[in-house]
């Protein structure tokens, strides 16, 4: 079965599953030399399947995942914590609800190119079988098995998840 066919079948199985928001970081231009706060604007929704985000008509590679929250002053021990707090506040400014999960930094994949023999990381062909690399250091897993597992987890999450 081709990657495009596998993804279409996955969409059909996911029809009633919850989706998560997609967003894009927008840095407004300065007005009279004064910088304005960045915001994350809505760009649709997708089913989150590990390293893949599946929309009604596209498949995306997962980027960063944040939760929108109001901006508050805090002391941070790490610059990475400060950046994540700034992104969470930017999502809230962009109109996302408090605590809403937002995906940013995602990128479009080409499953049709995969069926033609080209890799579209994390999607690749392994011995002619559409596959996915589930982590940077991980090996390739057949896409059909990966989608089955991820859809199962999304439709019937383990207790306490």
Beta strands, then each sheet from edge to edge (+ up, - down):
strand 1: 20-26
strand 2: 39-49
strand 3: 52-54
strand 4: 59-61
strand 5: 64-67
strand 6: 101-104
strand 7: 107-108
strand 8: 123-126
strand 9: 129-133
strand 10: 140-142
sheet 1: 5+ 6- 1- 2+ 3- 4+ 7-
sheet 2: 8+ 9- 10+
end
